[in-house]
Amino acid sequence: VFGQATKTVEDEIAANSPSGIVIDFAGVAYFGSGILEAIRVMWNHLSEQTGRMVLCNLEPVALEIILIANFNTLWPIFETREAALASLGE
């Protein structure tokens, strides 16, 4: 199911060429390497189309995972969804 969900998102990115994507972690206290890999794959597809990705609403443990993986160097992190969306509108 997880792989199919990732494929669906990849297909949407390819079909619609979005200029940006917000990954909202509201309510997600923890995630593992599978989610990191899925986000990275989405990023690869999006960046091929010069799109941007931002993250928001990271709980402390989830933020730590992103920081340890150094993914914060790829994607800006915002406290709120509104701030994340506003950053894409710049």
Stockholm file with secondary structure:
# STOCKHOLM 1.0

chainA/1-90         VFGQATKTVEDEIAANSPSGIVIDFAGVAYFGSGILEAIRVMWNHLSEQTGRMVLCNLEPVALEIILIANFNTLWPIFETREAALASLGE
#=GR chainA/1-90 SS CHHHHHHHHHHHHHHHCCSEEEEECTTCCCCCHHHHHHHHHHHHHHHHTTCEEEEECCCHHHHHHHHHTTGGGTSCEESSHHHHHHHHTC
#=GC SS_cons        CHHHHHHHHHHHHHHHCCSEEEEECTTCCCCCHHHHHHHHHHHHHHHHTTCEEEEECCCHHHHHHHHHTTGGGTSCEESSHHHHHHHHTC
//
